[in-house]
Structures are given as structure tokens and as C-alpha cells.
Amino acid sequence: MILAAATLLCSCAPAPDSEAAYTVANCGREVAFTHAPERVVLQDSTAVATLDGLGVLDKVVAKAGFFPREYFTDAVNAQLDAIPSLSDRLNNTGHIQITKEAVMADNPDLIVGYSDTVNPETAGAVPILSEPGFCGEITSASWADVGAQIDLYARAMGVPERAGAVIKGVDTRIAHLDASVGEGRSVAFVYPGLEGGTTYGYGAASMAAPVAASLGLRNVFADVGERVFDISAEQLVAANPDVIVVLNSGEDDAVGAVTSLPGADSIAAVRSGEVVPMYLSFIEPASPLSVAGAEALQDALAHSASSAGEG
């Protein structure tokens, strides 16, 4: 299923004086800016839809990580194609593998996203932002976190006045989600362990919570306060969800890694074939892509219900 993150256009006031210093609170830190960023390096794709909506995607000079075309409009993909890629190597948990030298060679005045090698401890004076959902800043996720993410980037990029129009557009899409499509059914959001690795589940601090609630689904891990946590095959089998959403970063046969777990053939979702693969940023962390993911899951559920009715 091909989805596009909405591009929202606005008539916007000019950015503040480039010499004006300011700070932005992010992940327990005050990130200092001496000017509105002009050379942004991305270590993650999550912020792309937000930067596009704010009209500042043209400030990105390099990217690293996983940028599936399904996330974005054709116009945004064309822009991304023109941005040099520093690395697309991921480890088995979907984290980017890159050297500090590769990132710093582009002389960034903002780095978006953390990696093992490029983070607040290693970036020196270069401002660096992480998604609030990834650093433990969100303890009980809601759709308001999407608005907060948009506002964060608007302030960081020196265009705070543009946030309102983007948030309004996102809120309109959220309001059109249909709770009847999943009513009375249960769901598990998981990230599979590949090559014998750990399988992860998503709880109350993840965007799986508002996505499930807006579609009338009950998250089987809703009683876990963490964002993401280890789960065993036995836990997933015992939870017996009606739907499984398999989050992934493009790994081969992510669905198979779940359906081949010991005892998985007894899970309702596996028996009925309602195992839905989705790229990670369509759910996590909070961003306009989470809204697109909810829309995609809504369509998948509606199609499933329609197919069952025809049968």
C-alpha cells in the first residue's frame, strides 16, 4: 500500500534574524542555536514529513538511514533523491551505522537523530535533536505528541509561526480516523527478532497506543508502561491478538520472523492471515507519519473486513 505524508503549504512569515541565538528543549537538554539552521544532516527519516510541511526540507544537505519511498509524496521523494546519502547500513534492530567523520564532513549546523557514533556526547558544539519518543520523554503517548513534534522542529528551524497550520492539517486527518473498523478486536505491535534476535512489543508510551485506540483496537500490551520492551514467543501466543502489526525497517521476511515463532500458528491473527507489515516510522515515534500509518492500518482492516464479508 502506497501512502504519502501530506505536504501542507502555508503563507509564512520570514525566519527570524539568522544572528539571533535561541534554545530548544529536547530530551532533557537545552539545545542552543546561534542561527536558524541552513545545513541539516538527517540520521533518521522520521522528521522528513515534518520538515516538508514546515517548508524547510531544502535545508537538508545529507541523509543517512532508511528512507522508503512509501513514506512520502513523489515531490518529497524527488527532493530526497537529490540529497546525498551518507549511509543506509542498519544493524539488526534498525539503527543506522555511520561514522562521525562522514556526518561532520558536511559541516552541519543541525543534526537530526542519534546514532552510536553521532550523538550529544560526540557532536561537540553542533546542535543535535532526537525524536522525543525515542529518548523516553513521552511516558503516555497521545496524538498531542504529534503536534509537539511539529512544534519542536518549527522552533528548532527558526519558523515557529508555521507550526499551527501543519498541526491543524494533521488534526483534521486524525479526526477522520474510524474507530468502528477495529471495534472489539485486539492488536499487537511487534518488531521481530531477526536471525534469532529479540522480539519487541510496544506499550503505553508508544504511538501504538493512540493508533490502536483511534481504530477501536485493544493493544494487548497496553498495560505495559514502557515504549518498547522485550517479549517472548510465549507472551505473544498467550496474548493471542486478532491482528499483528509487524514493524520493520525493510528487513527481509519480517513477517516470517513473527509467524515462525514457536506456537505462532495458534495465534488468531496468524490463523486468519491478519498479520500486517508496516515500516516502523508509520507508527513510531510521534510524527505526521504516525497519522499516515494509522490511515494505512485503517485501510488494511477495512479491506480485511470487506474480504471476510465477501467470503
DRENVOMAR-558251 format. One record per atom (N, C-alpha, C, O): x, y, z; residue in one letter. Coordinates in steps of 0.2 Angstrom, whole numbers, plus 2048, in hexadecimal, padded with zeros to 3 digits. Each point is the difference from the previous one (the first is absolute). Example, Ala and Ser with C-alpha at 12.3 -4.5 7.8 and 13.67 -1.06 7.14 Angstrom:
8427E4827A7FC806800A804806800A8057FF803A7F98067F9S804806801S7FC805803S803806801S
END
This chain:
8047FA800M7FC806800M804806800M805801804M7FA8047F7I804806800I7FD805803I7FA8027FEI809801807L7FD806804L8058067FFL8067FF7FFL7F7807801A804806800A7FF804806A7FA801802A80B802801A7FF804806A7FE8077FCA8048027FCA7F7801807A7FD8067FDA805806800A804801805A7FD8027F6T8048067FFT7FB806801T7FB8017FDT806803809L7FC806801L8038067FFL806802802L7F78027F9L8038067FEL7FD806804L7FA800802L80A805800C7FD806803C8038067FEC8068007FDC7F7806804S8038067FFS803802807S7FD802805S80A7FE7FAC804800807C804807800C8038027FBC7FE80080BA804806802A8077FD7FFA8027FB801A80380A7FEP8077FE7FFP8037FE806P7FD801806P8087FB7FAA8047FD806A803806804A8018057FDA8007FA809P803805804P8078027FEP8037FC7FCP800809806D8068037FED8057FA802D8007FD805D8048017F6S8057FA800S805801806S8037FB802S7FE80B800E805801805E7FD800807E803800805E7F67FF7FCA7FD800806A8017F9803A7FE7FB7FDA805804809A8017FA804A7F97FE803A7FC804802A8037F57FFY7FA7FE803Y8027F9803Y8047FD7FDY7F7800807T8017F9802T7FA7FC7FFT7FA803800T8067F7800V7FA7FB7FFV8017FB805V8067FD800V7F5801804A8007FB805A7FF7F97FCA7FB8007FCA80A7FB805N7FF7FA7FDN8037FA804N806801801N7F67FA801C8037FB803C804801806C8067FE801C7F8807803G803802806G806804800G803802804G7FE8017F6R8058057FER7FE8067FDR7FA8007FDR809805804E7FF8077FDE8058007FAE806801801E7F77FF7F9V8048007FAV8018077FEV7FB8037FEV80B7FF801A8018077FEA8028017F9A8037FC7FDA7F9809800F8018027F9F803807800F7FD805803F8087FC7F9T8028077FFT7FD8037FAT8008067FFT7FC7F67FDH7FD8037FAH7FB7FA7FDH8017FA802H7FA8087FAA7FC7FB7FDA8047FB7FCA8038037FBA7FC7F7806P8047FB7FCP8008017F8P7FA8017FEP80B7FE7FFE8008007F9E8047FA7FDE7FF7FF7FAE8047FD80AR8037FA7FER7FE7FA805R8047FF805R7F77FE7F9V7FD7FB804V8027F97FEV8007FE7FAV8037FD80AV8017F97FEV7FB7FC804V800801806V7FD7FB7F7L7FB7FB803L8037F9801L8047FD7FBL7FC80180BQ8027F9801Q7F97FB801Q8017FB803Q7FA8087FBD7F97FC801D7FB8037FBD8018067FED7FB7F7800S7FB8027FBS7FA803803S7FB8037FDS8047FC80AT7FA802803T7FE8087FFT7FA8017FFT80B803801A7FE807800A7FF8037F9A7FE8067FFA8037F67FCV7FF8027F9V7F98037FFV8008067FDV7FB7F7804A7F98027FFA7FF807804A7FC8047FDA8067FC809T800806804T8038067FDT7FE8067FFT8097F97FFL8048057FDL7FD8027F9L8008067FEL7FD7F67FED7FC8017FAD7FA805801D7FF8057FDD7FD7F9808G7FA804802G802807802G7FC8047FFG80A7FC804L802807803L8038047FAL802806801L7FF7F77FAG8048047FAG807801801G8038047FDG8007F7806V808801802V8047F97FEV805800801V7F87FC7FBL8037FA7FEL8068027FBL8057FC800L7FB8097FDD8068037FCD806801804D8058017FDD7FA7FF809K806802805K8047F9801K806801803K7F87F97FBV8037FA801V8057FF7FBV7FF8007FAV8087FF808V8057FF7FBV8037F9800V8047FF7FBV7FA7FD809A8027F9800A7FB7FC804A7FD802805A8037F77FAK7FC7FC804K8037F9801K8057FE7FCK7F97FF809A8027F9801A7FB7FC803A7FC803805A8037F77F9G7FB7FC803G7FB7FD7FBG8027FF7FAG7F87FF808F7FB7FD7FCF7FB8057FEF7FC802804F8037FF7F6F7FB8057FDF7FC7FC7FBF8018027FAF7FA7FA808P7FC7FD7FBP7FC8057FCP7FD804803P8027FB7F7R7FC8047FCR7F8800802R7FD8057FFR8017F6804E7F9800802E7FE805805E7FA801801E80B802803Y7FF805805Y7FD8067FDY7FD804803Y8067FE7F7F7FF8077FEF7FD8017F9F7FF7FB7FCF7FF80B802T7FD8027FAT8067FF7FAT806800802T7F88007F8D8058007FBD804806800D8067FF7FFD7F7807803A804806800A8067FF805A8058027FFA7F97FC807V8057FF806V8057FB7FEV806801801V7F87F97FCN8057FB7FEN8058037FBN8067FE800N7F78067FBA8058047FBA805804804A8068007FEA7F8803807Q804804804Q8057FC804Q806801800Q7F87FA803L8047FB803L8057FD7FCL8067FF801L7F87FF7F9D8057FD7FBD8068057FED8057FD7FFD7FA809802A8058057FEA805801806A8058047FFA7F97FA807I804801806I8057FA800I7FE7FA801I808807800P8057FB800P7FF7FB807P7FE803805P8037F77FAS7FF7FB805S8077FE803S8047FE7FCS7FD80380AL8067FE804L8017F9801L8057FD800L7F5800802S8007F9802S7F97FD800S7FB804802S8047F67FCD7F97FD801D8017F9803D7FB7FC800D80A804804R8027F9803R7FC801807R801804804R7FB7F67FEL7FD800806L8027F9803L8027FC7FDL7FE80580AN8017F9804N7FA7FC800N7FB8027FEN8057F9806N7FA7FB800N7FA803804N7FB7FD801N806809802T7FA803804T7FE8077FCT7FC804803T8077FD7F7G7FE8057FCG803807801G7FE8057FEG8087FB806H804806802H8058017FAH8037FB7FEH7FE80B801I8058027FAI8077FF803I802801806I8027FD7F5Q8077FF801Q8048057FCQ8007FF7FAQ803805809I8048067FDI805802804I800800806I8058037F6T806803804T7FF808802T7FC8037FCT8077FF809K7FF807802K8038047FAK7FD8067FEK8097F87FFE8038047FBE7FC8017FAE8008057FDE7FC7F6801A7FB8017FAA7FB805802A7FE8047FBA7FF7FC80BV7FB805801V803807801V7FD8057FDV8097FC806M803807801M8038027FAM8018067FFM8007F67FCA8038037F9A7FC8047FDA8028047FCA7F77FC805D7FB8057FDD7FF806804D7FC8047FED8087FD807N800806804N7F9802802N7FE8067FEN7FF7F6805P7F9801802P7FF805806P805801804P7F68037FBD7FE805806D7FA7FD804D7FD803804D8017F77FAL7FB7FC804L8007F97FDL8007FE7FAL8007FD80BI8007F97FFI7F97FE803I7FF801806I7FD7FB7F6V7FA7FD802V8017F9801V8017FC7FBV7FE80180BG8007F9801G8077FE803G8058037FFG7FA7F8806Y8067FE803Y8037F97FDY7FC7FD7FDY80A802803S8037FA7FFS8057FE805S802804804S8017F67FCD8057FE805D8068057FFD804801805D7FE8017F5T8068047FFT7FF808800T804803802T7F57FF7FDV7FF8077FFV7FA801805V7FA7FE7FEV807805807N7FB802805N802806805N8068027FEN7F6800807P802806803P8077FF804P803806801P7FF7F4800E807800803E8068007FCE805802802E7F97FD7F7T8068007FBT7FF8067FBT8058027FDT7F6801803A7FF8057FBA803807801A8008057FCA8037FC80AG803806802G7FB806800G7FB800803G8068057F9A7FC806801A7FA8007FBA7FC805800A8047F67FCV7FB8007FBV7F97FE803V8007FB803V7FB8097FCP7FA7FE803P7FD7F97FDP8017FF7FAP7FC7FD80BI7FE7FA7FDI7F97FE804I7FF801806I7FC7FD7F6L7FA7FF803L7FE7F87FFL8027FD7FBL7FA80180AS7FE7F97FFS7F8800801S7FD805803S8007F67FAE7F9800800E7FE7FF808E8037FB803E7F8809800P7FE7FF807P7FE7F9801P8017FE806P7FC7FF7F6G7FE7F9801G8057FB801G7FF7FA802G8078077FBF8067FC800F804801806F8047FB802F7FB80A802C805801806C7FC800806C803802806C7F77FB7FBG7FD7FF806G7FC806802G7FE801806G8028057F6E7FC806802E7F97FF800E7FC803804E8017F87F9I7F97FF800I7FE7FA804I8037FA7FFI7F9806806T7FF7FB804T7F97FD7FFT7FE7FA803T7FD80A7FAS7FA7FD7FFS7FE8047F9S7FD805800S8047F77FBA7FF8037F9A7F98027FEA7FB7FC802A8048097FBS7FA8037FDS8018037F9S8068027FFS7F58007FEW8008037FAW803807801W8038037FBW7FD80080BA802807801A8088007FFA8038057FFA8007F5802D8077FF7FFD8028027F9D8068027FFD7F67FC7FCV8018027F9V8018087FFV8058027FDV7F6801806G800808800G807802804G8038057FDG7FF7F8808A806802804A8067FF7FBA805804801A7FB7F77FCQ8067FE7FBQ8008067FBQ8068027FEQ7F57FF7FFI8008067FBI802806803I8048047FDI7FA7FE809D801806803D808800801D803805800D8007F5803L807800801L8048027FAL805804800L7F97F97FAY8048017FAY7FF8077FEY8058047FDY7F57FF803A7FF8077FEA804805804A8038047FDA7FE7FB80AR804804804R8077FF7FER804805800R7FE7F5800A8077FE7FEA8038037F9A805803800A7F67FD7FCM8028037F9M7FF8077FFM8018037FBM7FC80080BG800808800G7F98027FCG8008067FEG7FB7F6802V7FA8027FDV7FA7FE804V7FC7FC7FEV804806808P7FB7FE805P7F98017FEP7FB7FD801P8048097FBE7FA8027FDE7FC7FB7FBE7FA8017FFE80A7FB7FFR7FD7FB7FBR7FD7FA803R7FD7FC7FCR80580380AA7FD7F9803A7F9800800A7FD7FA7FFA7FF80B802G7F9800801G7FC7FD7FAG7FC7FC801G8068067F9A7FD7FE7FAA8017F87FFA7FC7FC7FEA80A802803V8027F9800V7FC7FB805V7FD7FB7FEV803808808I7FC7FC805I7F98007FEI7FD7FB801I80080A7FDK7F98007FEK7FE7FB7FBK7FB7FC800K80A8037FBG7FF7FC7FBG8007F8802G7FC7FC7FEG809803807V8007FA803V7FA7FE804V7FE7FA800V80080B804D7FA7FF804D7FA7FE7FDD7FC7FC802D8038077F8T7FB7FF7FBT8007F87FET7FB7FD800T80B8017FER8007F97FER7FF7FB806R7FD7FB7FFR805807807I7FF7FB806I7F9800801I7FD7FB802I7FF80B7FEA7F9800801A7FC7FB7FBA7FA7FE802A8098017F9H7FC7FB7FBH8027F9801H7FD7FC7FCH807802808L8017F9802L7FA7FD802L7FC803804L8037F77FBD7F97FC801D8017FB805D8037FA7FFD7FB807807A8007FB805A7FC7F97FFA8017FB804A7FB8067F7S7FB7FA7FFS8047FA7FDS7FE7FA800S8088087FCV8037FB7FCV8037FA804V8017FA7FEV801808808G8037FB805G7FD7FE806G8027FD804G7F78067FCE7FD7FF807E7FF7F9802E7FE7FB7FCE80480480BG7FF7F9803G8067FC7FEG8007FA802G8058087FBR8067FC7FER806802803R801805803R8047F67FES806801803S8068017FBS7FF7FD7FBS806806807V8068017FBV806800804V801802806V8057FB7F7A806801803A8058037FBA8007FE7FAA804807808F8058037FCF8067FD802F802801806F8027FC7F5V8067FD802V8068027FBV7FE8017FAV8087FF808Y8068007FCY8037FA800Y8027FE806Y7FF7FE7F5P8027F9800P8087FF802P8048057FEP7FD7F6805G8077FE801G8037FC7FAG7FD7FB7FEG8088087FEL8027FD7FAL8077FC802L804802804L7FC7F87F9E8067FC801E8017FE807E805800803E7F57FE800G8007FE807G800806805G8017FF806G7FF8077F8G800806804G7FA801804G7FB7FC800G805809804T7FA801805T7FA8037FCT8018047FCT7F97FA806T7FA8037FET7FD805804T8017FF807T7FD8077F7Y7FE805804Y7F88017FFY7FE7FF7FBY7FF80480BG7F9802800G800807801G805803803G7F58007FCY7FF807801Y7FB802805Y7FA7FD7FFY807807806G7FB801805G7FD807800G8008037FBG7FE7FF80CA7FD806801A8038077FEA7FD8057FFA80A7FA801A8048067FFA8028017F8A8038047FEA7FA7F77FES8018007F9S7FA8037FCS7FB800803S8068027F7M7FB8027FCM7FB7FB7FEM7FB8017FDM8077F8804A7FB7FB800A7FA801804A7FA7FE7FEA806805807A7FB802805A7FA8047FCA7FB7FE800A8078087FEP7FB8047FDP7FD7FD7F9P7FB8017FEP80A7FC7FFV7FE7FD7F9V7FB7FB801V7FB8007FDV8067FB808A7FB7FB802A7FA803802A7FA7FE7FEA806807807A7FA802802A7FC8047FBA7F97FF800A80A8047FCS7FC8047FAS7FD7FB7FBS7FB8027FDS8077F8803L7FD7FB7FBL7FC7FB804L7FE7FB7FDL801806809G7FB7FC804G8037F9802G7FD7FC802G80A8047FEL8047FA802L802800807L801806803L8007F4800R803800806R8077FD800R8017FB7FER804809804N8077FE800N8017FB805N7FF802806N8037F87F8V8017FB805V806802805V8007FC806V8048087F9F805802804F7FF807803F805804802F7F57FE7FEA7FE807803A801801807A801805803A8007F5801D801801807D808800802D801801806D8037FF7F5V807801801V8018087FEV7FF8037FBV80480080BG8018077FFG8068027FCG8018067FEG8037F6800E8068017FCE7FE8027F8E7FB7FE7FEE80A8057FFR7FF8017F8R8017F97FDR7FB7FE7FCR80A7FF805V8027FA7FCV8047FC805V804802804V7FB7F77FCF8027FB805F8017F97FDF7FD7FF7FBF8077FD807D8017FA7FED7FA7FC801D7FD800806D8017FB7F6I7FA7FC801I8037F97FDI8047FF7FCI7F97FC807S8027F97FES7FA7FD7FCS7FB8037FFS8077F87FDA7FA7FD7FCA7FB7FE804A7FA8007FEA8077FD808E7FB7FE805E7FB806802E7FA7FF800E809807801Q7FC806801Q7FB8017FBQ7FA802801Q8097FE7F9L7FC8027FAL7FA7FB7FFL7FA8017FEL8087F8803V7FB7FB7FFV7FA801805V7FA7FF7FFV808802807A7FC801806A7FB8067FFA7FA800801A8098057FCA7FB8067FFA7FB7FF7FAA7FB803800A8077F87FBN7FC7FE7FBN7FC8067FCN7FA800800N80A8057FEP7FC8057FCP7FD7FE7FAP8027FC7FDP7F9808801D7FC7FF7FAD8048037FAD7FF7FE7FBD805807807V8048037FAV807801803V801802806V8047FD7F6I807801801I8028057FBI8007FF7FAI803807809V8038057FBV8087FE801V803801806V8007FD7F5V8077FF800V8048067FEV8018017FAV80280380AL8048057FFL8077FE7FDL8037FB803L8008097F8N8067FE7FEN8048067FCN7FD8057FFN8097FA800S8048057FCS8027FD7FAS8068017FES7F67FB7FEG8027FD7FAG8037FA800G8037FD7FBG7FE80080BE8037F9801E7FC7FB7FBE7FA800800E80A7FB7FED7FD7FB7FCD7FC7FB805D8027FE805D7F88017F8D7FB7FB803D7FF802808D8007FB804D7FE80B7FDA7FF802807A7FA7FC803A7FF7FE805A7FC8017F6V7FA7FD802V8017F9802V7FE7FD805V8068007F7G8027F9801G8047FF807G7FF7FA803G80480B7FFA8047FF806A7FB800806A8027FD805A7F88067FAV7FB800805V7FC7F97FFV7FE7FD805V7FF8027F5T7FC7FA7FFT8047F9802T7FC7FB800T80A805800S8047FA801S8027FF807S8037FB802S7FB80A802L8017FF808L7FD7FA802L7FB7FE7FEL8087FF807P7FD7FA803P7F9801802P7FF804804P7FC7F87FAG7F9801802G7FC8057FCG7FA801802G8098037FAA7FD8057FCA7FA7FE7FCA7FB8047FFA8057F67FFD7FB7FD7FCD7F9800804D7FB7FF7FDD805802809S7FA7FF804S7FD807802S7FB801802S8098057FCI7FE807801I7FA8017FBI8017FE7FAI7FA805808A7FA8027FCA8028047FAA7FE7FE7FAA807807806A8028047FBA8037FC7FAA7FF8017FAA8057FA809V8047FC7FBV7FB7FB7FCV8017FF7FAV7FB7FE80AR7FB7FC7FDR7FB8037FBR7FF7FD7FBR80080A806S7FB8037FCS8048047FAS7FD8037FCS80A7FD805G8048047FBG800807801G8028047FCG7FC7FF80AE800807801E806802804E801802805E8057FD7F7V806802802V8038057FBV8017FF7FAV7FF807809V8018067FBV807803801V802802805V8027FE7F6P807803800P7FF8077FFP7FC8037FCP808801808M8008077FFM807803802M8037FE805M7FF8077F7Y807803802Y7FF803806Y7FB803802Y80B7FD802L7FF802807L7FE808801L7FC801805L8068037F7S7FE807801S7F98027FFS7FD805801S7FF7F67FCF7F98007FFF7FC800807F7FB802800F8097FC805I7FD7FF806I804804805I7FE804804I8097FB7FCE804803805E8068047FDE8037FD7FBE7FF808808P7FD804806P7FA8047FEP7FE8007FAP80080580AA7FB8057FEA8028047FBA805804801A7F87FC7F9S8018057FBS7FA8007FBS7FC7FC801S8048087FAP7FA7FF7FBP8007F97FDP7FB7FE7FDP80B7FF803L8007F97FDL7FC7FB804L7FD7FB7FDL80280780AS7FC7FB804S7F88017FES7FD7FB800S80280B7FDV7F98017FEV7FF7FC7FAV7FB7FD7FFV80A8037FCA7FF7FD7FAA8007F8801A7FD7FC7FDA807802808G8007F9802G7F97FE803G7FE7FA7FEG7FF80A806A7F97FE802A7FB8007FBA7FC7FB7FFA8058097FCE7FC8007FAE8017FA7FCE7FB7FD7FDE80B801802A8027F97FDA7FD7FA803A7FD7FC7FDA80380480AL7FE7FA804L7F88007FFL7FD7FB800L80080B800Q7F9801800Q7FE7FD7F9Q7FB7FC800Q8088057FBD7FF7FE7F9D8007F8800D7FC7FC7FDD80A802806A8017F8800A7FA7FD804A7FE7FA7FEA800808808L7FB7FD803L7F98007FDL7FD7FC800L80280A7FCA7FA8017FDA8007FB7FAA7FB7FD7FEA80B8027FEH8007FB7FBH7FF7F9802H7FD7FC7FDH806803809S7FF7F9803S7F97FE802S7FE7FB7FES7FF80A804A7F97FF802A7FB7FF7FAA7FC7FC800A8068087FBS7FC8007F9S8017F97FDS7FC7FD7FES80B800802S8017FA7FES7FD7FA803S7FD7FC7FDS80280580AA7FD7FB804A7F98007FFA7FD7FB7FFA80080B7FFG7F98007FFG7FE7FD7F9G7FB7FD7FFG80A8047FCE7FF7FD7FAE8007F8800E7FD7FD7FCE807801809G8017F9800G7FA7FD803G8007FA801G
END
